[in-house]
Amino acid sequence: MFSALHHALAHSRVHALALVLCVASAFAAAEETAPLHTRLAERLDEIREVNRFVPERALPMLQALEAEGRAAPLTQRIEFLNQLAVARHGLGHHPQTFALANELIALGRAEDHKGALAKGMLLLAYSASAQHRPGEAHRLVWDAEKLADTTDDLDLRVRATISSGESYAEEGDLPKALERLQAAAALAREHRGPVHIVMALNSLARLYARMREPEKGFDVLDEALAAAAKANSPGRMATIKNAEYGLAIDTGQNARALRALQEGLALERQIGAHKRIVYSLVNLSDFYLKMDDYRKAASYAEQALAAARPLNNRQLTTTAQLNLGQAYLGIGRVADGKRLIETGLAGYEELGDKPELQNALVEYGAALERTGDLESALRAYHRERKISNELFEKRRQKAMLDLQEKYETDKKQRQIELLRSENLIKSTELDNRRLQQRVWWLLAVVLALVAVIVGSLYRKVRHANAQLHAKNRELKQQSVRDPLTGLYNRRHFLEYMRALPAPAPLATSPDAEQVGALFLLDVDHFKHINDTYGHAAGDTVLTTIAASLQEILRETDMIVRWGGEEFLAFLPSVPRSSLDELAERILTGIAGTRIVHGCATVNVQVSVGFSPFPLAVGRQVLEWERAVNLVDMALYLAKSHGRNRAYGVRGFADPDHVSIDEIEQNLEQAWRAGQVELSVVMGEREALRAVGA
C-alpha cells in the first residue's frame, strides 16, 4: 500500500513538472508579443486554477512575479495581491494571509476600489473560518458580498455569493443559504462560465444533501459534471466527485460512494493536490470504518497520516489519527488505538473545534463499547455529555439573542410608524389653523376630519399595543419551552428548583409514604437512529417520546427536554412504593410505541435513572443538584449494564457509614459496598431474556 502511494506521488511530481514547464513556455511566448501588463494578466489567469488546488506549486510562481505585480497597473496589482493571499491561505500561512488581506483593503480604500475591498474582506473571512471564528467570518463575508455586488467582476461576485450562502448554511439558516446559492448558480449560468457553474453547483449539491433532498442534489451534480468536463479541469471534476460521495453515502449507495471517492483521489493525484489527497484518504478510511472493514480503514488512515504530516496541517493530522485509532480498536490493537484517539482528541481541544470533538467522543465511546471496555466507554460518554451541554447552552443563548434582536427591530419599526402618525397629526393641525383664518364656514368639516384621523390613530395605537402584548407573551413562552418537543426546557426547570421551598422534615423521612420523584431518561442508540434513518427521523423519535411521556405521566408532573436525547420528569407527589412501577410503565410505554418515519418503522427504547425527592442521609438533606447528579449516575449505570432498564436510588445505609462524596465518585462501587440501596427495573424485552436464561 505504501509503495502504491509512493508511485502515485512520484507520478504527480512528474505531472507537476510538466505543468510548470508548460506554464513557463507559455509565459515566454507571451512576453515576445504582448505588452507588459497584458502578459501579467495572462500569467495570473494561468496560475489561478493551479493556485486553487495546488497552492504549494502556485506560490513560487507568484513570488517570481512579485516585483512586476506590485508595480503593475491597479487592476493587475489587486489581482496579484489576491492570488498571493489565496496561496498563503491554502498553505495555512495565516499571518501572511492576514497582512496581504489588509494590504488589499488599504489599497481599496486609498483608490476607492470596491473590488479590492471585497477581496480583502473575503480573505480575512476565510482566514477567520480556518481559525474557528465562524461568527467573525460570516459577518465579513456578508459585508464583502454587498461590496462585490456593486462591481462588474464576475469571478468576485460568484465567489462572494457562494461564500454568503455557505455562511448562512453554517448559521443554520438553510432557506437563506438556498436562496444565495441558487442566485450564484443563476449568475454563473447567465455568463456561461463553466468554472463558475461548477463552483456554484458544487456548493448547491452539498446544501441539498444537508437539506435531505438527495434527488435535487443528484440533478445538480449531473449539470455540474457536464460543466466540469467542458472546463477541462481535473481539480473541478474532483470537487464534484467529493460532493457525489457525500450524496451517495447519505442515500445508502455505498458502491457509488466508493467509486466517486476513488475517482476523485485519482484526479487529485493527477494534479498533485496534496491537501485534497489527504482529505480523500481520510474519507476512504472513514468509509471503510462505516463498512466495519477495519484493516482497509487502517491502511487508508495510515496513508492519510503520512501524507498529512509534511503539510503541517493540524486539522488533517488530527482527523487521520482519530480514524486510525478507531481502525486499530476494530482489529484488536487496543492500546495503540486508544493512544492515537486520545492524541486526536487533544488536537481538537487545542484547535477549539468542540462540535468535531463531540462527534469524535461519541464514536470513541461506541468503539470502546464494542471492545468490551465499558468503564472507558462511560468516561468518554461523560466527556461527550459535558461538551453537548455546553454547545446546547450556546445554541440556546444564540436563539434567545436572535429572538430579542427581532423583537427590538419590530419595536423600533412600530415606534417609527407611531412618529410618522404623530407628524401627520401636527401637519393636520397646522392646516386646520390656516383654514380657520381663511374659511370659517369650513370649520365644522375640518373638525370632523380631525376627529376621524384621531380615531383612526387611536385604533392603530391600540392595535400596536395588542401586538406588543402578544409578542411579549410569545417571547415568554419560547423562553421556557423547547421548540422541537413543546416540553419545558432546562432553564425553566433550573429556575423552578431554585425557587422551590426547603422540604419539611417529614418529607425527607425514609418512612414518608408520599414523596416527590425525579426520573431521567436517555434514548438508547439514538446516534444509530440518526445515522440509519436521518436527523428528521431522530426529531420524530424525540417528539413521539415527548408525547408518550405526557400520556404516561400526570398533568401535574413536570416533563423537561433536558438536552439532546435526554428527558427529565419531576413528580411533586407520588407514593414511595410506586416508583419502581412508574419506571416500568415508562420503559414499557416507550418501548411499545411504534414510530413511523417515511417508509420505515422505528422501535425505540430508553434507559432510566430515578430516585425519590428530596433525598436525605440521616438528617442531611441533599441539595437538588446533588440529587439530580445521583439520578444521572443511575442512568449511566443503566446504560453501561445493557440499556432498556432503570436503576433507582432507594435510600442510603446508616449515615455514620455513608460518604456522599464516595457515592458520587462511583455509584456502582458504593452499591456493591452497601452504602446505597438501588432498585433495578428491567424493560419488557430484557425481562423476557432474563426469564429465558
N, C-alpha and C positions, 0 to 999 in steps of 0.2 A: 504493500500500500504506500509506504514512504517512497519507494523507488518510482512509482507511478506519479506521485505528487511532484517529485524532483524533475521528472521528464516533462510534466506539464508546465512547471515554472520555467524550465530551460527553453521550452518552445515559445512561451510568452515573451521571454527576453529577446529571442531571435526576431519575433514578430514586432516587438517594440523597436528594435534597432532598425528594422526595415521601415517602420512608420516614421521614425525620426529622420532617416535618410531621405525619404520621400518628401517630408515637410521641408527639409533643408534644401533639396534640389528645387522645390517649388519657390522657396524664398529667393534662391539665386537667379532663377529665370525671371521672377517678377521684378527684381532690382534693376534689371537691364532696361526695362520698358516702361515702368510706372513711376510717377512722382513719389517722393519720399513718404508723404502722409498716406497716399493710396496704398503703397506697399505695406505700411504698418497696419492699416485697417485689414488688409487681406491676411496678413500673418495672424492677427488676433482672431479673425474668423476661423482660421485653420486650427488654432490652438484651443478654441472654445470647447469643442467636443472632447478633445484629449483631456482637458482640464476637468471636465465633468466626471470622468470615470477613472483617470489615471493622473491625479494631481502631482504625484512624485515625478512624473515624466514632464508635465507641463511647467513646473516651477523653474527648472534650469533654463528652459526655452524663454520664459518671461524675464528671468534675471538677465539673460543675454541682451534683451531689448530695453533694459531699464533706462539707460541714458536717453535713448531715442524716444521712449514712451513718455518720459517726464517732460521732454522738450517739445512734444508734438502739439498740434492744434487742440483746442479744448475737447472736442468730441472724442478724438483718439486717446487723449490723455485720461479722460474719465474711464473709457473702456479698458485701458491698460491697467489703471489702478484697481478697477473692479475685478478683472481677471486675476491679478496678482493676489488680491484679498481672497478670492474664491479658492485659489490654490493653497494658500496658507490655512484657510478654514478646513479644506479637505484633508490636510495633513495634521489637523489638531493643534496648529500653532496659534493659540487664542490671543496671546499678547500682540503678535504681529497683525492678526486679523483686526483686532480692536483699533490698533493705530492706523491701519490703512482705511478702515471704515470711517473713522473720524476725519482723516485727511480728505476723503471724498465729500463728507458733509461740509467741512470748512470750505472746500472748493466750490461746492454748490451754492453756499451762502454768499461767497465773495462774487461769484459770476451770475447769481440769481438763476441757477440751473436746477430745475425741479427734478430732472432725471438723476443727476449726481446725488442730490439729497435722498431720493428714494432708494437708490442703490446702496448708499452708505447705511441707511436705516435698516434695509433688509439684511445686510451683512452683520450688523450689530444684533439683529434678532436671531439669525442663525447661530451666532456665537453664544448668545444667552441661552438658547434652547439646548445647545450641546453641553452647557454647564448647568443644566437642570434648573433654569429660572424661567418656567413657562409663562408666568403672568407678564413679566417684562418683555419676553419675546413676542407675545401676542399683541401687546399694545404697539410695539414698534412696527410690526407687520401691517396692522390696520392703518397706522399713520402713513406708512410707505405706500400702501395701496391708493390712498387718497391723492398723494402727490403723483404717483405713476399714471393715474387716470387723466391727468392734465397734460401728458406728453404724447407724442406720436411714436414712441419707442415700443414697437410691438412685443419684442422679447421681454422687456421690462414689465409691460402691462400684464402679459400672460403669466410670468413668474410671480408677480405680486398678487394677482388674483388667485392663483393656485395656493400660494402660501397663506392667503387670507382664509380660504376655505379649509385648509388643513388646521389652521389655528382655531377656527370655530369648532371643528370636529374634536380637537383636543379639549376644548372647553365643555363639550357635551351638547352643543347647540347644533344637532345634526341637520335640521331643516335649513338653517342659515348656511351651513357648510355645503349642503347640496346646491343651494341657490348660487353660491360663489363659484363652485367647481363647474357647474353647468354653464355659467357665464364665461369662464375661462375656455371651456371647450368650444362654445359658440364663437368666441373671438378668434381662436386658433383656426376653426373651420372657415370662418369668413375670409381669412388671409391665406388659407390653403398651405400653411407651413407644416410639413409632415412632422418635424421635430417637436413643434409646439403642440400639435394634435396628440402625439404620443404622450407628452408630459401631462397634458390636461386629462386625457382619458385614463392614464395610469392611476392618477390620484382619484379620479371618479370611480374607477373599478374597486379600489381599496375601500372607498366610502360605502359603496353598495354592499360590500362584504360585511362591513361593520353594522350596516342597517338591516342585515339579514334579508337582503334581496339579491340572492346569487344569480338569478336569471338575468336581471338587468346588468349585473357585473360581467357576466359572460358575453352578453351582447356588446357591451362597451369594449371588452377585450378583443373581439373579432375585428372591430373597426381599428383599434389601436395596433393590432398585428399587421394589418394592411398598410397603415401609415408608417410603421417601423420598417417594413420591407421597402417601402418607397424611399424612405430616408437613407437606406443602406447603412444603418448604424448598428453594429453588433451590441454596443452598450445599451442603446434604447431597447433593442429586442430583449436583452437580458432583464431589464426592469419589468417588461411586460410578462416575461416568464415567471418572475418572482410574484407578481400580482396574481397570475394564474394559479400558482401554487397555493396562495392563501385562500382563493375561492374554492379550489378543488378539495383541499383538506377540510374546509368547513362544511362541505356538502358530502363528505364521505367518499369522494372519488380518489382513493389512495393511489391507484396506479397512475392516474393522470397527474396527481400532485408530484409524485416521484419523478415522472418523466419531465415535467416542467422544471423541477429543481436541477436535474442533471443537464438539461439543455441550456439552462441559464448559466450553470457553472462552466460548461464548455465555452460559451460565448465570452464569459468573463476571463477565462484563461487565455482565450484567443487574443484579447486586447491587453492582457497583463494588468487587469484591475484588481490589485492585491487586496484592498479593503473589502471589495464586494465578493471576492473569492472566499474570504473568511466568513462573511455573512452567509453565503450559500453552504459552506461546510458546516457551520453551526446549525442551519436549518435542516440539513441532511441528518445530522446527529439527532436533532430534536424529532425528526420524522421517525427514525428507527426506534427512538425511545417510546414514541406513541405506539409503534408496532410491537413493542416488547422484544425487539431484536437487539439485545444489549451489546453483542460483540460488534456488529456493524456500527451501532451508535458510538461505541468506544473508539473504533477506528477513525470515524469521521471527526469526532471530538478531538482526538489526538492530532489529526491533521490541522484542524482549525486552531488549536492552541499553538502548534509550531509555526503556523503562518501568521498568527496574530502578534506574537512576541516582537518580531522586528518592526512592527508598525507602531509600537509604544502606545497602543490604544487600550486603556484600562477596561472600558465597557466590553469590548470584544473578548479580551482575555478572560474577564470575569465570567461572561456567559459561557465560553468554551469550558472553563474549569467546572462550572456547575453541571453542564451536560456530561462531561467526562466522569465527574463524581457519581452522578446517577447511574451511568452505564456500569461503572465499577461495582456499585452496590448490587446491580442486577446480575452480574456474573460472579458474585461472591467475594470480590476484593473489598471487603467492608472497610477495613482500616484506611486503605488508600482512598476509597470513595468518600468517607467522612472527612478526611483531611482536605481533599480538593473542594468539597462543598463548603466547608467552614471557611476556606480561603476565599471562595467566591462570594459568600455572604458578607464577609468582611469588606470585600471590594465594593459591593453595592452600598454598604453602610458609609464607606468613605466617599463614594460618589453622591450620596444623599438621595438615591433613587429608591424611595420607600415602596412605591407600587410594585416594582420588579422584585424588591426584597421580600415583600409579602407573598408574591406568586412563587418565588423560589422556596420559601419556608413551607408552603402548602405541599409542593412537590417533594420536598425533603422529608416531611413528616410521613407522606404516603409511602415513599421508598423505604424509610426505616420500618414502617409498619409491615411492609411485605417481607423484610428480612427477619421479623420477629423481635426487633429491638423496640419494645413498646415504651420503655422508660424514656429513651432518647426521642422517640416519636412524640411523646407527650410534651417534652420540653420544647420541641420545635413548634408544636401546636400552640403552646403558651406564648412563645415569641411572636407567632403569626397573629394571634388574637390581640396582643398588645398593639401591634402595628395597625391591624384592622380597625381597632377602636380609635386610634389617632387619626387615621385617614377618614373614617366616618365622621368624626367630630369636625375635621377641617371642611369636609364637603357640606356638612350641616351649617356651619358658620358662613360659608360662602353663599349657600342658598338663602340664608336669612339676610345677608348683606344685599344680595341681588333683589330680594323682595322689598327690603327697606328702600333701596335706591329707586325702584319702580314706584313705590308709594310716594316718595318725595317728589319724583318727576310729575306724577299725576296731581299732587297737591299744588306744585308751582304752576302747572297749567291752569288749574282751577282759579288760582289767585290772579293769574294774568287775565283770564276771562272776566273775573269779577271787576278788576281795574278798568277793563275796557267798558264794562257796563256802567261803572261809576262815571267815567269820562263822557259817556253818552248822555247820562243824566245831566251833568253840568252843561254840556253843549245845548241840550234841550231847554234848560232853564234860562240860559242867556238869550236864546232865540225868543223865548216867551217874553222876556222883558222888552226886547226891541219891538215885538209885535204889540205889546200893551201900549207902548208910547205912540205907535203909528195908527193902529186899528183897534179901537176899544170894542167895537162890536164883535170882533173875533175872539174875545176873551173866554167866553163860555166854551167855544170849540177847542181852544188851546188847553184849557184846564182839563177838559175831558180827555184830550190826547195824553197829557201828562199822567193822568190817573191810570190810563191803560198801560202806559210804559212802566210806571212804578209797580203796578200789579204784576205785570209780566216779569219784571226783575225780581220781585218778591218770590214768585213761584220758582224762578231759577235758583235763587239763594236757598230756598227750602229743599229743592231737588239736590243741589250740591251738598248740603248738609246731610241729607239722607244717604247719598252715595258715600260720603266720608265715613258715616257711621257704619255702613255695610262693609267698607274696606277695613276699618278697624276690627270689626267682628271677624272678618275673613283672615286677617293677619294673626289675630289671637288664636283662631282655630288651627291655622297652619303651624303656629309655633309649638303646639302641644301634640300634634298628630303626625304620624308617619305618612308621607304622601302615597306610598305604594299600598299598604295594607289598611290604612284608616285607623290603626290602633294607636294608643298613646305612645309617645316617643320617650326615649331615655331621659331627656331633660325634664319632662313633666314628672316622671317617677322620682327623680332625684329631688325636685322641689317639694313633692308631696311628702317624701320620707323625712326631709329636713324639718318640715312643719309639723310632723306627727308628734303628739304629746308623749311624754315619758309613760311607759306602761305601769299599770297598777301592780302592787306586789303579788296579788292573787293571780294575775295574768301570766306571771313568769314561773309559777309553781309547776313542778312536773305532774302534780295531781289535778291541775286545772282541766276540766272537761272541754271547755270552749277555748280555742286558741286561734291565732292568725296563722297564716302559712305562706311560704314562698316556694314557687315551682319555677325552675329554669330549664328550658328545652332547647335542644340543638338538633337540626335536621341531619340525619345520617347520610353520608356520602353525597352531600349537596354539590360539591365540585364535580363529581361524576355526572350528576344530572345536567349541570351546565355544559360540560364538555360533550355529552352524548346528544342532548336534545336542544341545546342552545340556551342563551340567557333569558329569552322570552318564556321558555318552559320553566326556568328557575323562578321567575317572577310569578307565574301561575301557581307553582307549588307554594310559595310564601303566602299569597293571598288566600289560597284554599285552606291552608293550615290555620291562618288567622280566623277565617270564618268557622272552621271546625272548633277551635278553642272557644269562640263565642257561644257555640251551641252546647259544648260540654260543660262550661262553667256558668256561673250565675251573672245576672246583670250587675250585681253589686261588686263583683270581683274585677280588679284592675288588670287588664292584659296589655302588655307593653312589647313593642318591637325593640328588643334590647340591642340589636346591632347585627348586620349581616343576616345569617340564617338562624339567629337566636331569638327566643321569645321568653318573657318573664311574666308570671302571673302572681299577683298579690291578693290573697284571700283574707279579708278582715276578720272573719269569724267562721270557724268550722269545728266540728267535733274532732278532738285529737285522734280518736280511734278510726276516723275515716280517711286519714292522709294516704295510707297505702292504697285504699280503694280508689281515691281520686287519681293517684299516679297510674293505677291500672286502667282507669277509664280514659285517661289521656293517651296512654300507649296504644290501647286497642282502638280507640276512636279515630286516631290519626292513621294508624296502620290499615284500618278498614276503609279509608277514603280513597276512592279511585279518581285520579286526576287525569283528565283528557286534555291533551295539547296537540292540535292538528290531527294527524292520524295515529298518534302514539298515546298509549295509556301508561301513566307513571304511577308506581306504587312507592310510597314514602314511609319511612319510619323515623322515630325520634329517640334520642336519649334524654333522660330527665335527672336532674338533681333537685331534692326538695328537703324542707325542714319546717317544723313549727316556728312561729314568730310571735313574740320575741324569744330568743334563746338565752338561757342563763346557766352559769356554772356556779352552783351554790346560790349565794346572794348577788353574785356579779352578773349583771345583765350586759350582754354583748351589744356593742353599737350595731346599728342596722347594716353598716358597711361590712363588718366582720361576718355577720350572718349571711349576707349575700355572697361573700367570698367563700364561706364554707359550702354553701349550696353549689357554687361554681366548681369547687373541688370535687364535690359529689358527682356533678355532671361529668367532669373529666374522668372520674373513676368508672362511671357507666360507659363512657366512650372506650376507655382502654381495656375494659373487660368484655367487649364484644358488641356494644351498641344494642339498640332496641330493648332497653331496660332502664330501670330507675333505681337510684340509690338515695336513701333518705336519712338525714341526721335525726335520730330519735331523742337522743339525750347524751349525758356525759356520766362518767363514773364519779366516785367520791371526789369532791372538789379538792381535798387535800392531796390527791394523787393525780390530778389532771393539770396539764400545762397547755393552755390555749395556743401559745406560741409554737409548741411542738406539733400540735394537731394541724395548725395552719401550714407548717412546713411539709408535712406528709400525712395526709388524711388516712391513706390505706394502712400505713405503718401504725398510726395511733389506734386504728380499728383493731388490727391484729393484736396490739398490746392491751386492749381492753379499756383504753381511755375514753373511747367514744362508742356509742351504740348506733349501728346502722341497720336499716331495713333494706332489703333487696326485692324489687318487684320486677318480674320478667315480662317482656312483651309476649303476645299470644303465640307467635311462632317460636320464640325462644323457649317458652314454657312447654310447647309440644315437643321440641327437641329434647328437653330435659326428661320428659316422660318416656320418650322413645329410648333414650340412653339407659 
